[in-house]
Amino acid sequence: MCGRIAYGRVVCGAKTRKSQPCRSKFEPGRDRCHFHGGLSTGPKTDEGRARIVAAQKARWAAYRQKNGGLNGGYNCHYPG
């Protein structure tokens, strides 16, 4: 046992990759288990938010450089 008491906690119920409901228990005070967002709160401080923004910008810049532009090299507009 991992040390947590599961008494009074119900199953998560989120859809898994196999399209089955998740059978893990809710996190206390949450609606989902820790796999499906029960422990996720996102960045709370301004520094944390700035760090996420910088990481996303770097990731998208690398993606665009690798795939040739905003749309991965695809032209979304039909020739007119």
C-alpha positions as CSV (number, residue, x, y, z in Angstrom):
1,M,0.0,0.0,0.0
2,C,1.3,3.5,-0.8
3,G,0.3,5.1,2.5
4,R,-2.8,6.9,1.3
5,I,-6.2,5.9,2.6
6,A,-8.7,5.5,-0.3
7,Y,-11.7,5.4,1.9
8,G,-14.6,7.5,0.6
9,R,-12.9,8.2,-2.8
10,V,-14.7,7.2,-5.9
11,V,-13.3,6.2,-9.3
12,C,-12.1,8.8,-11.8
13,G,-14.2,7.8,-14.8
14,A,-12.1,9.7,-17.4
15,K,-12.0,8.0,-20.8
16,T,-8.7,6.2,-21.3
17,R,-6.9,5.5,-24.6
18,K,-8.9,2.2,-24.8
19,S,-12.1,4.2,-24.5
20,Q,-12.8,2.6,-21.1
21,P,-13.5,4.6,-17.9
22,C,-10.4,5.1,-15.7
23,R,-10.6,3.0,-12.5
24,S,-8.2,5.0,-10.4
25,K,-9.5,6.9,-7.4
26,F,-10.1,10.7,-7.3
27,E,-7.6,12.9,-5.5
28,P,-9.2,14.4,-2.4
29,G,-11.0,17.6,-3.3
30,R,-10.7,17.0,-7.0
31,D,-12.8,15.5,-9.8
32,R,-10.1,13.3,-11.4
33,C,-7.2,11.1,-10.5
34,H,-3.6,12.2,-10.7
35,F,-3.2,10.7,-14.2
36,H,-6.1,12.8,-15.5
37,G,-5.5,16.2,-13.9
38,G,-6.3,15.7,-10.3
39,L,-2.9,17.0,-9.2
40,S,-2.3,19.4,-12.1
41,T,-2.8,23.1,-11.1
42,G,-0.6,24.8,-13.7
43,P,1.8,27.6,-13.0
44,K,0.7,29.9,-10.2
45,T,3.4,32.5,-10.1
46,D,4.3,35.1,-12.7
47,E,7.8,33.4,-13.0
48,G,6.1,30.1,-13.6
49,R,3.8,31.4,-16.3
50,A,6.8,33.2,-18.0
51,R,8.8,30.0,-17.9
52,I,5.9,28.1,-19.6
53,V,5.5,30.8,-22.2
54,A,9.2,30.7,-23.0
55,A,9.2,26.9,-23.3
56,Q,6.2,27.0,-25.6
57,K,7.7,29.7,-27.9
58,A,11.0,27.7,-28.1
59,R,9.1,24.5,-28.9
60,W,7.0,26.1,-31.6
61,A,10.0,27.9,-33.1
62,A,11.8,24.5,-33.4
63,Y,8.7,22.9,-34.9
64,R,8.3,25.6,-37.5
65,Q,12.0,25.5,-38.4
66,K,11.8,21.7,-38.8
67,N,8.5,21.6,-40.7
68,G,8.9,24.8,-42.8
69,G,6.5,27.4,-41.5
70,L,3.4,28.0,-39.5
71,N,1.4,25.1,-40.9
72,G,4.0,22.5,-41.2
73,G,4.6,23.3,-44.9
74,Y,0.9,22.8,-45.9
75,N,-1.0,25.5,-47.7
76,C,-4.4,25.9,-46.0
77,H,-5.8,28.0,-48.8
78,Y,-7.0,26.6,-52.0
79,P,-5.5,28.2,-55.1
80,G,-7.8,30.9,-56.4
